[in-house]
Amino acid sequence: MSLPPINPDCTASGIIVDPRTLDRVVPPTKRADGSVRKEIKIRPGFTPQEDVSRFRGTRQQQFERTQLPKGHILGWVPPSSETNPKKKAATTGPSGAPLSKSAKKREKAKEKKKEEKERIIKDSWEDDDD
């Protein structure tokens, strides 16, 4: 004979099937003060209000099965990072407006300075190896 499950399947109202007697019961629980509530037997055929599911007609069930997830838009594909070229980001500012002539010059100067730093670092690493 197998042992009963440690956590028997429980309904929303807390009713389980007692594995020894196969009766439906609300299992004993502990109160905050440490005392124990008695096990409550449930009459056969009784279904508490918490366990009653909403009535759904056949058409409504069929509609819900074919319905798209909430917030889903037909034909929308999330943009990938590959479709956003870096060149385009450099020609527009943080607000999305195109950069002025002087702002473009500053961007180019920043890039040159960054490349120069990378080259210096790379050269210094090569010097250490020799």
One Martini backbone bead per residue (centre of mass of N, CA, C, O) as a GRO file, in nm:
protein
  130
    1MET     BB    1   0.096   0.037   0.023
    2SER     BB    2   0.062   0.362  -0.025
    3LEU     BB    3   0.126   0.671   0.047
    4PRO     BB    4   0.013   0.958   0.115
    5PRO     BB    5   0.009   1.262   0.028
    6ILE     BB    6   0.139   1.542   0.157
    7ASN     BB    7  -0.012   1.733  -0.073
    8PRO     BB    8  -0.311   1.748  -0.138
    9ASP     BB    9  -0.547   1.828  -0.337
   10CYS     BB   10  -0.668   2.166  -0.354
   11THR     BB   11  -0.903   2.383  -0.323
   12ALA     BB   12  -1.005   2.705  -0.290
   13SER     BB   13  -1.154   2.622  -0.004
   14GLY     BB   14  -0.971   2.359   0.121
   15ILE     BB   15  -1.050   2.097  -0.009
   16ILE     BB   16  -1.002   1.747   0.053
   17VAL     BB   17  -0.898   1.415   0.006
   18ASP     BB   18  -0.907   1.156   0.204
   19PRO     BB   19  -0.699   0.879   0.170
   20ARG     BB   20  -0.838   0.680   0.375
   21THR     BB   21  -1.171   0.755   0.330
   22LEU     BB   22  -1.255   0.943   0.076
   23ASP     BB   23  -1.320   1.210   0.203
   24ARG     BB   24  -1.436   1.530   0.232
   25VAL     BB   25  -1.207   1.782   0.365
   26VAL     BB   26  -1.100   1.998   0.618
   27PRO     BB   27  -0.817   2.047   0.742
   28PRO     BB   28  -0.623   2.083   0.992
   29THR     BB   29  -0.543   2.380   1.182
   30LYS     BB   30  -0.350   2.653   1.289
   31ARG     BB   31  -0.332   2.880   1.516
   32ALA     BB   32  -0.167   3.149   1.648
   33ASP     BB   33  -0.173   3.017   1.952
   34GLY     BB   34  -0.150   2.679   1.867
   35SER     BB   35  -0.407   2.578   1.816
   36VAL     BB   36  -0.645   2.330   1.690
   37ARG     BB   37  -0.837   2.260   1.434
   38LYS     BB   38  -1.082   2.081   1.323
   39GLU     BB   39  -1.199   1.858   1.122
   40ILE     BB   40  -1.401   1.896   0.822
   41LYS     BB   41  -1.684   1.771   0.696
   42ILE     BB   42  -1.817   1.700   0.370
   43ARG     BB   43  -2.077   1.680   0.191
   44PRO     BB   44  -2.207   1.511  -0.048
   45GLY     BB   45  -2.228   1.742  -0.330
   46PHE     BB   46  -2.087   1.980  -0.211
   47THR     BB   47  -2.040   2.329  -0.328
   48PRO     BB   48  -1.868   2.587  -0.288
   49GLN     BB   49  -1.852   2.908  -0.404
   50GLU     BB   50  -1.538   2.907  -0.469
   51ASP     BB   51  -1.572   2.640  -0.672
   52VAL     BB   52  -1.747   2.795  -0.861
   53SER     BB   53  -1.781   2.838  -1.188
   54ARG     BB   54  -1.822   3.015  -1.449
   55PHE     BB   55  -2.040   3.063  -1.691
   56ARG     BB   56  -1.990   2.919  -2.023
   57GLY     BB   57  -2.046   2.931  -2.328
   58THR     BB   58  -1.955   2.795  -2.623
   59ARG     BB   59  -1.882   3.063  -2.766
   60GLN     BB   60  -1.711   3.181  -2.538
   61GLN     BB   61  -1.502   2.955  -2.526
   62GLN     BB   62  -1.407   2.978  -2.819
   63PHE     BB   63  -1.313   3.273  -2.804
   64GLU     BB   64  -1.100   3.232  -2.571
   65ARG     BB   65  -0.918   3.029  -2.729
   66THR     BB   66  -0.866   3.247  -2.984
   67GLN     BB   67  -0.751   3.455  -2.816
   68LEU     BB   68  -0.541   3.693  -2.761
   69PRO     BB   69  -0.324   3.830  -2.588
   70LYS     BB   70  -0.277   4.076  -2.384
   71GLY     BB   71  -0.160   4.344  -2.592
   72HIS     BB   72  -0.186   4.226  -2.867
   73ILE     BB   73  -0.068   4.287  -3.205
   74LEU     BB   74  -0.131   4.263  -3.519
   75GLY     BB   75   0.182   4.234  -3.692
   76TRP     BB   76   0.371   4.278  -3.458
   77VAL     BB   77   0.725   4.351  -3.440
   78PRO     BB   78   0.992   4.354  -3.268
   79PRO     BB   79   1.259   4.536  -3.251
   80SER     BB   80   1.579   4.514  -3.345
   81SER     BB   81   1.914   4.599  -3.306
   82GLU     BB   82   1.990   4.578  -3.619
   83THR     BB   83   1.787   4.810  -3.731
   84ASN     BB   84   1.972   5.008  -3.555
   85PRO     BB   85   2.176   5.227  -3.655
   86LYS     BB   86   2.444   5.419  -3.545
   87LYS     BB   87   2.432   5.653  -3.745
   88LYS     BB   88   2.147   5.755  -3.667
   89ALA     BB   89   2.213   5.824  -3.369
   90ALA     BB   90   2.429   6.049  -3.443
   91THR     BB   91   2.209   6.242  -3.608
   92THR     BB   92   2.061   6.230  -3.329
   93GLY     BB   93   1.923   6.321  -3.055
   94PRO     BB   94   1.764   6.252  -2.757
   95SER     BB   95   1.487   6.387  -2.884
   96GLY     BB   96   1.521   6.325  -3.220
   97ALA     BB   97   1.668   6.552  -3.320
   98PRO     BB   98   1.867   6.700  -3.520
   99LEU     BB   99   2.186   6.781  -3.554
  100SER     BB  100   2.410   7.004  -3.548
  101LYS     BB  101   2.703   7.097  -3.673
  102SER     BB  102   2.857   7.117  -3.397
  103ALA     BB  103   2.758   6.844  -3.282
  104LYS     BB  104   2.892   6.667  -3.497
  105LYS     BB  105   3.180   6.753  -3.434
  106ARG     BB  106   3.186   6.653  -3.141
  107GLU     BB  107   3.136   6.356  -3.207
  108LYS     BB  108   3.391   6.315  -3.380
  109ALA     BB  109   3.593   6.395  -3.156
  110LYS     BB  110   3.516   6.173  -2.958
  111GLU     BB  111   3.586   5.935  -3.141
  112LYS     BB  112   3.885   6.006  -3.183
  113LYS     BB  113   3.964   6.002  -2.884
  114LYS     BB  114   3.885   5.709  -2.835
  115GLU     BB  115   4.072   5.581  -3.050
  116GLU     BB  116   4.334   5.693  -2.929
  117LYS     BB  117   4.316   5.546  -2.659
  118GLU     BB  118   4.308   5.260  -2.776
  119ARG     BB  119   4.580   5.278  -2.921
  120ILE     BB  120   4.756   5.337  -2.673
  121ILE     BB  121   4.682   5.084  -2.515
  122LYS     BB  122   4.773   4.884  -2.731
  123ASP     BB  123   5.068   4.977  -2.746
  124SER     BB  124   5.140   4.926  -2.444
  125TRP     BB  125   5.095   4.621  -2.454
  126GLU     BB  126   5.307   4.558  -2.671
  127ASP     BB  127   5.556   4.668  -2.510
  128ASP     BB  128   5.545   4.460  -2.270
  129ASP     BB  129   5.602   4.198  -2.443
  130ASP     BB  130   5.907   4.280  -2.535
   0.00000   0.00000   0.00000
